[in-house]
Structures are given as C-alpha cells and as structure tokens.
Amino acid sequence: VITASGNILNKKTRFLSLTGQSQITPDSLEPLFEKALSDPRTKAIILRVSSPGGEVLASEQIANLVARAKKKKPVIISMGDYAASGGYFISAPGNKILADQLTLTGSIGVFLGKFNLGGLYRKLDLNKEVAGLSPFASIDSEHKAWTKDEKLIMQKRLNQYYGSFVDYVAKFRNISKETAEKAAQGRVWLGKESPLS
C-alpha cells in the first residue's frame, strides 16, 4: 500500500510543513513504487489517494509513475475522502478505481491566476521593471495585471492544459473524449455519482 495524501507539489514547501499540511511529490513516491515493483512478494500495488490536487506538472509526473508501474504489476486506486483534480489525474492510469459513496472526486479542470501586487508596490514607492526581448517578458510578473493580449495567451495555455487532462482521462479510463468531457468541466462528483470511477 502506497499512500498519497495531501497537496500535490513538485517539491515540498516548508510553509505547508510548518502548518501540518501533507504534501505529495514525485520524488517522495518514486522510491515507494520502485520498492513495490522490485519486491517479489508484492503481487499488486494499492495506491491510497486522498488529495484535492495541486500542480499540473507534479500530477502528471506521478500519473506517469502509476502508468509505468501498472505495466509490471496491477495498480489499484483506493480513493479516500477526496481525490479530485490532480488527485483524479494521478488515479486515472490505475487498473481499477475504488471510491467510497461519499468520496469527492472528479474536478477534471484547471485554473490559472497570479497575484497582482502593483497597488501595494505603489503604496510602498517601489518600482519594478522587467527587461526582456519578448513583448510578454513580464507575463508572469506580480507587479502588474495581465494586458488583453496576455489574457488571450493565458487562456490559450489554460485550454491546452484542460484539453490534455481530458484526453489523458479518456485514454486511461478507456472512454471516449466526449464521455470524459461530459464528466469534466471542473465539476466535482460524489463517488456514488461519478461516471468515471
């Protein structure tokens, strides 16, 4: 049994550790999968997922661990109280998904945003400038809001993330993209209602 409980992150953060929040990282799960795969007594892996999600790249890396592992041994997903968004992403490649009737799952969707601290900087009389060759060099900077063109770029990026998430679910749950899309759109399901478990 491998437990994946908490927020999904590329690397553990000290702040969340200090507040007592659990964290899931690819680096923390990879050795556990390797140990289970190399142990001849282990006939199957149960991945216990209890996560509201987290970072896209980290979720994808963990999902790839699950997909690789199931080529050698069955991987059964056991969903806890919640396994949504990135929690569902890492569950999708499993051979079978088991969820309690009241498990919160689904939430196949993504969102993007950033802090805009421009007003605070002005109050503190701070001036930040970003130098670059691209007209969008400061698109990720916290010192200003997105322009209209930057919003279009970010919307395109968001649509790509969302589309790849839906495609991933369709592929690994062996359903059509249309069926996955009907269950997606960021909606959260109870385990007894979910069309994807």
N, C-alpha and C positions, 0 to 999 in steps of 0.2 A: 504494500500500500504506500503510495506516494501522496503526500498532502500538499495541495496548492491553495493556500489560504491567504487572502489579503489583496492589496492593490498590486497590479502588475506593472513593474518598472524595469527599465534597462539596468539600473544599478540601485542598490539600497540607498535610501537617504537617511541621514542622521536625524532629521527633524521628525520623520514618521516613527523612527525607532524610539525617540525620546517620548513621543506621545503614546507609545504602546501599540501602534497600529502594525499589523502584519504586512509583510511585503513578499511578493513573488518575483524572482528574477530568473532569466535563463541560466545564469551562472550557478544559481543555487539548486536548480532542478536537474541540470545536465548530469552531474555525478550520480544522482539518485537513479536516473534512468540507466546509466551505464552499469551501475552495480546490479540492478534488477536484470538487465539483459545478459550480464556475464554469469549470473548465479544459475547453475543448472537445476536447482531445486525450485526456482521461480517459474511457474508454468504460465502465469498471466500477471499483468500489472493492473492494479486498480488505482486510478488517479482520482483522488477526492478533491473536487473543485468547490471552493467557497470564495468567490471573488466578484466584485462589482465591475471589474475591468481595469483599464489603465492605458498604458502607452501602446500604440499600434505596433511599432517595431518589436517590442518585447513580447507582445501577444503572438505575433507571427513567428518569432523565433521559438517560443515554447510549443506552439502548434506544430511546428516542423519537427521538434523533438518527439512529439506524440506520433506523428505520421511515420517517422523513421523507425520508432520503436515497434509499431504495430506490424512492420514487415517481418519482424523476428518473433514477436510474442503478442498475443491478444492484449489490447489495452481497453479496459472497461472504465467508463467515466461514471463516477458517482457524484451527483451534484448535491451540495449542501443547501443551506438556507437560500443562497443566491449564486447564480453562475450566469452572469449577464455581460453583454458587450464583450470585452476581452476575455471574460470568464467563459462565455459561449465559444469564442474564437478558439481557445485552447482545447475546448471539449469536442469541437466538430470532427476532428480526424479520428476520434475513438471508434473502436469496433461497435460498441454499444453504449448508449447513454441512458443512465437510470436517474430519474428525478423524483423527489417526493411530490405529492399533490400540491403542496404549498411552496415549493421551490420557486423563487423568482428567477426567470431565465429569459432568453431572447435578447432584446435590446440590441439587435443587429443594426448598428448605426454608428456614426462617428460625428464628432463636432470639433470645430477649431475656434480658437479665440486667442486674444492676447491682452495683457494689461496695458492700458494707456495712462502713463504717469506724467504726461505733458503738463497737465494743470498743476500737479504737485511740483514739478521742476520749476515752473514759472514762479510759484509762490516762494520757492527756496532760492530763486535767482540763479538757477543752474541752466547751463546751455549745453546741449548735446548735439553733435553733428556726426553723421555717418558718411565717410568718404568711400566711394566705390565707382567702378566703371559702368555698372548697370543702373538704369533709372529706378530699379526696385531694390537697390542695395540695402535699404533700411526697412524692408517689408516686415522683418521680424523684430525690429527695434521697439522698445517700450516707450520711446519718447514722443510718439505721435500716433494718431489714429490711421487706419488704412484709407488710402485715397480710393476713388471709384474704380480705377484700373487695378489697384492692389486687391480690392474686394473681389473683382472678377477672377483674378489669378487664384486667390484663396478658395473661391467657390469651385473652380475647376479642380484644384487639388483635393478638396473635400469630396467631390463627386467621384474622383478616381479611387480614393480610399474606400468610399462606400461601395462602389461597384466591385472592387476586388474582394471586399468582405463577403458580399452576397454571392459572388462567383465561387469563393472558397467554400462557403457553406453548402452550396448546391453540389459542388464536386464531391465533398467528403460525406455528405448525408445522402448522396445518390438520389437527388431530386432535381427537377428542372429549375432553371434560374427563375422562371415565372412563379413557381411554388415558393421558392426561397424569398423572393421579393414580396409576396403576399404576407409572409410572416415577419418580414424585416421592418424597414422604415422606422427603426428605433423603438418599436413597441415592446413592452415587457409583458411576459406571459407567466401565468402560474403553471407549474409542472403538469397539472391535470388538463390544462387547456392547450399547451404548446403543441403545434403541429410538427415540430422539428425534433423532439426528443426520442 
